[in-house]
Amino acid sequence: MTNSVAMTWLRSNWLRVVVHVGALLPLIALFYDNYTYNLTANPIQNVTIRTGKAALVLLVLSLACTPLNSVFGFKQALKVRRALGLYGFMYVGLHLATFVVLDYGVDLQLIAQAVVEKYFVIAGFIAFLILVPLAITSTRGWQKRLGKNWKTLHKLVYLAIPIAVLHFALLVKSVIGRPEPLLWGALVLGLLALRLPAVRKWFADLRGRRRTTSASKPAPVGVPAQK
């Protein structure tokens, strides 16, 4: 691949490169900190928090892709939506595996007791169960098999991500002095609001007016106006 071809490819796919590298960095950092014994005094809790945060960030970013395109006209966001969602699910799986294997030692009785008694575990488990069929059917093959039902099924992400935020909020237990769960909740609600037809139409009309205003501006002196 020549330099010019490589640069052309990079200009067209820079966002994909950023997403793949950025999504893998938390995992690389986790392995490095484990190798250098730098997972704090409570390594299981550290791994649990870090995988959970990475999952939440990536899932919310995947939720932001459609509004970025429909509201702000950033079409490249659609190219990375599936990758962000699958990377998010990967960290959800690591988060759950940490809970089941490292924290509870695959003791099914203790795990069942935690699922029944702890609200944050219930919320997290529900979010995971919703995300499983979405991850499985994320391929183009499944999209063709399911047809119109594919979009209906994948709208469940609008339920899974708020429940994931609820899981985080319940895990924190108290938002007093720790506004992070509230900020995540507000962000997710804002992204969901941007999907409402009336909101999308308002932004589309605003973009249209801006393009019309820009096109109607007189050309600078010495520069012929575009036809």
C-alpha positions as CSV (number, residue, x, y, z in Angstrom):
1,M,0.0,0.0,0.0
2,T,1.5,3.3,-1.1
3,N,1.6,6.3,1.1
4,S,-1.1,8.1,-1.0
5,V,-3.4,5.1,-0.9
6,A,-2.8,4.8,2.8
7,M,-3.5,8.4,3.5
8,T,-6.7,8.2,1.4
9,W,-7.8,5.2,3.3
10,L,-7.0,6.9,6.6
11,R,-9.0,10.0,5.7
12,S,-12.0,7.8,5.0
13,N,-11.7,5.6,8.0
14,W,-10.0,7.7,10.7
15,L,-13.0,7.4,13.0
16,R,-13.0,3.6,12.8
17,V,-9.3,3.6,13.7
18,V,-10.0,5.9,16.7
19,V,-12.9,3.8,17.9
20,H,-11.0,0.5,17.7
21,V,-7.9,1.9,19.3
22,G,-9.8,3.8,22.0
23,A,-12.1,0.9,22.8
24,L,-9.1,-1.5,23.3
25,L,-7.1,0.9,25.4
26,P,-9.0,0.2,28.7
27,L,-8.4,-3.5,28.3
28,I,-4.7,-3.0,27.4
29,A,-4.3,-0.8,30.5
30,L,-6.1,-3.4,32.6
31,F,-3.7,-6.2,31.5
32,Y,-0.7,-3.9,32.0
33,D,-1.8,-2.9,35.5
34,N,-2.4,-6.6,36.4
35,Y,1.1,-7.5,35.0
36,T,2.7,-4.7,37.1
37,Y,0.6,-5.4,40.2
38,N,-1.0,-2.0,40.0
39,L,-4.7,-2.9,40.5
40,T,-4.9,-1.2,44.0
41,A,-5.4,-3.0,47.3
42,N,-8.7,-4.4,46.1
43,P,-8.0,-5.7,42.6
44,I,-11.4,-7.4,42.1
45,Q,-13.2,-4.1,42.8
46,N,-10.8,-2.2,40.6
47,V,-11.4,-4.6,37.7
48,T,-15.2,-4.4,38.3
49,I,-15.3,-0.6,38.3
50,R,-13.0,-0.3,35.2
51,T,-14.8,-2.8,33.0
52,G,-18.2,-1.3,34.1
53,K,-17.1,2.2,33.3
54,A,-15.7,1.2,29.9
55,A,-18.9,-0.7,29.1
56,L,-21.1,2.4,30.0
57,V,-18.9,4.8,28.0
58,L,-19.0,2.7,24.8
59,L,-22.7,1.9,25.0
60,V,-23.6,5.6,25.5
61,L,-21.3,6.5,22.6
62,S,-23.1,3.9,20.4
63,L,-26.4,5.5,21.4
64,A,-25.0,8.9,20.4
65,C,-24.2,7.8,16.8
66,T,-27.7,8.2,15.3
67,P,-28.4,11.7,16.8
68,L,-24.9,12.8,15.6
69,N,-26.0,11.8,12.1
70,S,-29.7,12.8,12.1
71,V,-29.4,16.0,14.1
72,F,-25.9,17.2,13.4
73,G,-25.2,15.7,10.0
74,F,-22.1,13.7,11.1
75,K,-22.7,10.7,8.8
76,Q,-19.4,8.9,9.8
77,A,-20.8,8.2,13.2
78,L,-23.1,5.5,11.7
79,K,-20.1,3.6,10.4
80,V,-18.8,3.0,14.0
81,R,-22.2,2.4,15.8
82,R,-22.0,-1.4,15.6
83,A,-18.4,-1.5,16.7
84,L,-19.0,0.7,19.7
85,G,-22.0,-1.4,20.7
86,L,-20.1,-4.7,20.4
87,Y,-17.1,-3.3,22.3
88,G,-19.5,-2.1,25.0
89,F,-21.0,-5.6,25.2
90,M,-17.5,-7.1,25.4
91,Y,-16.8,-5.0,28.5
92,V,-20.2,-5.9,29.9
93,G,-19.2,-9.6,29.5
94,L,-15.9,-8.9,31.3
95,H,-17.8,-7.0,34.0
96,L,-20.2,-9.9,34.6
97,A,-17.4,-12.4,34.4
98,T,-15.5,-10.5,37.1
99,F,-18.6,-10.6,39.3
100,V,-19.3,-14.3,38.7
101,V,-15.8,-15.8,38.6
102,L,-13.5,-13.5,40.6
103,D,-15.9,-12.0,43.1
104,Y,-18.3,-15.0,43.8
105,G,-16.1,-17.9,42.7
106,V,-18.9,-19.3,40.4
107,D,-20.8,-20.2,43.5
108,L,-24.3,-20.4,42.0
109,Q,-26.1,-20.3,45.3
110,L,-24.3,-17.0,46.4
111,I,-24.8,-15.6,42.9
112,A,-28.6,-16.4,43.0
113,Q,-28.8,-14.8,46.4
114,A,-27.1,-11.7,45.3
115,V,-29.4,-11.4,42.2
116,V,-32.4,-11.6,44.5
117,E,-31.3,-9.4,47.3
118,K,-29.2,-6.7,45.7
119,Y,-31.0,-4.2,43.5
120,F,-27.9,-3.1,41.5
121,V,-27.2,-6.8,40.6
122,I,-30.8,-7.2,39.4
123,A,-30.6,-4.1,37.2
124,G,-27.2,-5.1,35.8
125,F,-28.4,-8.6,35.1
126,I,-31.5,-7.3,33.3
127,A,-29.4,-5.0,31.2
128,F,-27.1,-7.9,30.3
129,L,-30.0,-10.1,29.3
130,I,-31.4,-7.4,27.0
131,L,-28.0,-6.8,25.4
132,V,-27.3,-10.5,24.6
133,P,-29.8,-10.9,21.7
134,L,-28.8,-7.5,20.4
135,A,-25.1,-8.5,20.3
136,I,-26.0,-11.9,18.7
137,T,-28.1,-10.4,16.0
138,S,-25.8,-7.5,15.2
139,T,-24.5,-9.0,12.0
140,R,-25.8,-8.3,8.5
141,G,-26.8,-11.9,8.1
142,W,-29.2,-11.6,11.1
143,Q,-30.4,-8.3,9.8
144,K,-31.5,-10.0,6.6
145,R,-33.1,-12.9,8.4
146,L,-35.1,-10.7,10.8
147,G,-36.1,-8.1,8.2
148,K,-38.3,-5.4,9.6
149,N,-38.2,-7.1,13.0
150,W,-34.5,-6.4,13.3
151,K,-35.0,-2.7,13.9
152,T,-37.8,-3.4,16.4
153,L,-35.5,-5.8,18.3
154,H,-32.6,-3.4,18.4
155,K,-34.8,-0.6,19.8
156,L,-34.4,-2.5,23.1
157,V,-31.1,-0.7,23.4
158,Y,-33.1,2.3,24.4
159,L,-34.2,0.3,27.5
160,A,-30.9,-1.5,28.2
161,I,-28.7,1.6,28.4
162,P,-30.9,3.5,30.9
163,I,-31.1,0.3,33.0
164,A,-27.3,0.1,32.9
165,V,-27.1,3.7,34.2
166,L,-29.6,2.7,36.9
167,H,-27.3,-0.2,37.8
168,F,-24.4,2.2,38.2
169,A,-26.5,4.6,40.3
170,L,-27.6,1.8,42.6
171,L,-24.1,0.6,42.9
172,V,-22.9,4.0,44.0
173,K,-25.8,3.9,46.5
174,S,-25.8,7.6,47.2
175,V,-25.5,10.5,44.7
176,I,-24.8,13.0,47.5
177,G,-21.4,14.5,46.7
178,R,-21.1,12.0,43.7
179,P,-23.1,13.4,40.8
180,E,-21.7,11.1,38.2
181,P,-24.7,8.8,38.0
182,L,-27.0,11.8,37.6
183,L,-24.7,13.2,34.8
184,W,-24.9,9.8,33.0
185,G,-28.6,9.7,33.4
186,A,-29.0,13.3,32.1
187,L,-26.8,12.5,29.1
188,V,-28.7,9.3,28.2
189,L,-32.1,11.1,28.5
190,G,-30.7,13.9,26.3
191,L,-29.6,11.4,23.6
192,L,-33.0,9.7,23.7
193,A,-34.8,13.1,23.5
194,L,-32.8,13.8,20.3
195,R,-34.4,10.8,18.7
196,L,-37.9,12.2,19.1
197,P,-39.4,13.1,15.7
198,A,-40.3,16.7,16.7
199,V,-36.7,17.3,18.0
200,R,-35.1,15.8,15.0
201,K,-37.3,17.9,12.7
202,W,-36.5,21.1,14.6
203,F,-32.7,20.5,14.2
204,A,-33.2,19.5,10.5
205,D,-35.1,22.7,9.8
206,L,-32.4,24.7,11.7
207,R,-29.6,23.1,9.6
208,G,-31.7,23.8,6.4
209,R,-32.0,27.5,7.3
210,R,-28.3,27.7,8.0
211,R,-27.5,26.2,4.6
212,T,-29.9,28.6,2.9
213,T,-28.4,31.6,4.7
214,S,-24.9,30.5,3.8
215,A,-25.8,30.0,0.2
216,S,-27.5,33.4,-0.1
217,K,-24.5,35.4,1.3
218,P,-22.8,37.5,-1.4
219,A,-19.5,36.3,-2.7
220,P,-16.4,38.2,-1.6
221,V,-15.1,40.9,-3.9
222,G,-13.1,39.4,-6.8
223,V,-14.6,35.9,-6.3
224,P,-17.3,34.9,-8.8
225,A,-20.6,33.7,-7.1
226,Q,-21.3,30.0,-7.5
227,K,-24.2,29.0,-9.8
